[in-house]
């Protein structure tokens, strides 16, 4: 599942950058009809935020099950090697 979330983040960041670039190009050309591109950018922003939240709370210790805040060699809660 972590690979799916990582690929979701990569794809959503790329699509978000493309949507923002299209918005910038349209505004630079004087076309202010950017509602569709704004909605697409907002959707990909929500997807990237959801993936980041999932990644933050899915990093758990295999021994005690508590959330690890760092990627160290030992768990800060139980002290066992990961």
C-alpha positions as protocol buffer text, in pm:
chain_id: "A"
residue {
  index: 1
  type: UNK
  ca { x: 0 y: 0 z: 0 }
}
residue {
  index: 2
  type: UNK
  ca { x: 292 y: 235 z: 63 }
}
residue {
  index: 3
  type: UNK
  ca { x: 401 y: 210 z: -301 }
}
residue {
  index: 4
  type: UNK
  ca { x: 50 y: 298 z: -416 }
}
residue {
  index: 5
  type: UNK
  ca { x: 46 y: 602 z: -189 }
}
residue {
  index: 6
  type: UNK
  ca { x: 392 y: 708 z: -306 }
}
residue {
  index: 7
  type: UNK
  ca { x: 294 y: 679 z: -672 }
}
residue {
  index: 8
  type: UNK
  ca { x: -30 y: 862 z: -595 }
}
residue {
  index: 9
  type: UNK
  ca { x: 175 y: 1146 z: -449 }
}
residue {
  index: 10
  type: UNK
  ca { x: 409 y: 1161 z: -747 }
}
residue {
  index: 11
  type: UNK
  ca { x: 128 y: 1158 z: -1001 }
}
residue {
  index: 12
  type: UNK
  ca { x: -81 y: 1411 z: -810 }
}
residue {
  index: 13
  type: UNK
  ca { x: 215 y: 1651 z: -774 }
}
residue {
  index: 14
  type: UNK
  ca { x: 292 y: 1627 z: -1145 }
}
residue {
  index: 15
  type: UNK
  ca { x: -72 y: 1680 z: -1242 }
}
residue {
  index: 16
  type: UNK
  ca { x: -101 y: 1969 z: -995 }
}
residue {
  index: 17
  type: UNK
  ca { x: 204 y: 2139 z: -1145 }
}
residue {
  index: 18
  type: UNK
  ca { x: 65 y: 2093 z: -1497 }
}
residue {
  index: 19
  type: UNK
  ca { x: -274 y: 2237 z: -1395 }
}
residue {
  index: 20
  type: UNK
  ca { x: -113 y: 2537 z: -1228 }
}
residue {
  index: 21
  type: UNK
  ca { x: 106 y: 2596 z: -1535 }
}
residue {
  index: 22
  type: UNK
  ca { x: -200 y: 2586 z: -1761 }
}
residue {
  index: 23
  type: UNK
  ca { x: -374 y: 2836 z: -1533 }
}
residue {
  index: 24
  type: UNK
  ca { x: -70 y: 3064 z: -1550 }
}
residue {
  index: 25
  type: UNK
  ca { x: -49 y: 3041 z: -1928 }
}
residue {
  index: 26
  type: UNK
  ca { x: -421 y: 3118 z: -1967 }
}
residue {
  index: 27
  type: UNK
  ca { x: -398 y: 3419 z: -1736 }
}
residue {
  index: 28
  type: UNK
  ca { x: -85 y: 3543 z: -1915 }
}
residue {
  index: 29
  type: UNK
  ca { x: -274 y: 3526 z: -2247 }
}
residue {
  index: 30
  type: UNK
  ca { x: -561 y: 3729 z: -2102 }
}
residue {
  index: 31
  type: UNK
  ca { x: -809 y: 3441 z: -2082 }
}
residue {
  index: 32
  type: UNK
  ca { x: -957 y: 3449 z: -1733 }
}
residue {
  index: 33
  type: UNK
  ca { x: -1186 y: 3146 z: -1777 }
}
residue {
  index: 34
  type: UNK
  ca { x: -990 y: 2912 z: -1547 }
}
residue {
  index: 35
  type: UNK
  ca { x: -1269 y: 2743 z: -1351 }
}
residue {
  index: 36
  type: UNK
  ca { x: -1211 y: 2396 z: -1495 }
}
residue {
  index: 37
  type: UNK
  ca { x: -835 y: 2407 z: -1442 }
}
residue {
  index: 38
  type: UNK
  ca { x: -888 y: 2541 z: -1090 }
}
residue {
  index: 39
  type: UNK
  ca { x: -1119 y: 2251 z: -1007 }
}
residue {
  index: 40
  type: UNK
  ca { x: -870 y: 2000 z: -1146 }
}
residue {
  index: 41
  type: UNK
  ca { x: -587 y: 2158 z: -945 }
}
residue {
  index: 42
  type: UNK
  ca { x: -802 y: 2152 z: -630 }
}
residue {
  index: 43
  type: UNK
  ca { x: -885 y: 1782 z: -677 }
}
residue {
  index: 44
  type: UNK
  ca { x: -519 y: 1689 z: -716 }
}
residue {
  index: 45
  type: UNK
  ca { x: -432 y: 1906 z: -415 }
}
residue {
  index: 46
  type: UNK
  ca { x: -684 y: 1711 z: -207 }
}
residue {
  index: 47
  type: UNK
  ca { x: -541 y: 1380 z: -333 }
}
residue {
  index: 48
  type: UNK
  ca { x: -188 y: 1482 z: -241 }
}
residue {
  index: 49
  type: UNK
  ca { x: -299 y: 1599 z: 105 }
}
residue {
  index: 50
  type: UNK
  ca { x: -480 y: 1270 z: 162 }
}
residue {
  index: 51
  type: UNK
  ca { x: -174 y: 1069 z: 58 }
}
residue {
  index: 52
  type: UNK
  ca { x: 48 y: 1275 z: 288 }
}
residue {
  index: 53
  type: UNK
  ca { x: -187 y: 1224 z: 582 }
}
residue {
  index: 54
  type: UNK
  ca { x: -199 y: 849 z: 515 }
}
residue {
  index: 55
  type: UNK
  ca { x: 182 y: 830 z: 499 }
}
residue {
  index: 56
  type: UNK
  ca { x: 215 y: 1021 z: 826 }
}
residue {
  index: 57
  type: UNK
  ca { x: -15 y: 790 z: 1020 }
}
residue {
  index: 58
  type: UNK
  ca { x: 79 y: 456 z: 861 }
}
residue {
  index: 59
  type: UNK
  ca { x: 437 y: 452 z: 989 }
}
residue {
  index: 60
  type: UNK
  ca { x: 394 y: 224 z: 1294 }
}
residue {
  index: 61
  type: UNK
  ca { x: 627 y: 15 z: 1504 }
}
residue {
  index: 62
  type: UNK
  ca { x: 585 y: -359 z: 1429 }
}
residue {
  index: 63
  type: UNK
  ca { x: 631 y: -446 z: 1798 }
}
residue {
  index: 64
  type: UNK
  ca { x: 418 y: -200 z: 1996 }
}
residue {
  index: 65
  type: UNK
  ca { x: 200 y: -58 z: 1717 }
}
residue {
  index: 66
  type: UNK
  ca { x: 254 y: 307 z: 1811 }
}
residue {
  index: 67
  type: UNK
  ca { x: 316 y: 572 z: 1546 }
}
residue {
  index: 68
  type: UNK
  ca { x: 686 y: 631 z: 1479 }
}
residue {
  index: 69
  type: UNK
  ca { x: 780 y: 993 z: 1427 }
}
residue {
  index: 70
  type: UNK
  ca { x: 1127 y: 921 z: 1291 }
}
residue {
  index: 71
  type: UNK
  ca { x: 1287 y: 660 z: 1070 }
}
residue {
  index: 72
  type: UNK
  ca { x: 1551 y: 560 z: 1325 }
}
residue {
  index: 73
  type: UNK
  ca { x: 1683 y: 214 z: 1398 }
}
residue {
  index: 74
  type: UNK
  ca { x: 1494 y: 181 z: 1729 }
}
residue {
  index: 75
  type: UNK
  ca { x: 1138 y: 257 z: 1836 }
}
residue {
  index: 76
  type: UNK
  ca { x: 1111 y: 560 z: 2067 }
}
residue {
  index: 77
  type: UNK
  ca { x: 824 y: 401 z: 2264 }
}
residue {
  index: 78
  type: UNK
  ca { x: 931 y: 40 z: 2324 }
}
residue {
  index: 79
  type: UNK
  ca { x: 1304 y: 63 z: 2248 }
}
residue {
  index: 80
  type: UNK
  ca { x: 1312 y: -246 z: 2026 }
}
residue {
  index: 81
  type: UNK
  ca { x: 1506 y: -259 z: 1702 }
}
residue {
  index: 82
  type: UNK
  ca { x: 1297 y: -220 z: 1391 }
}
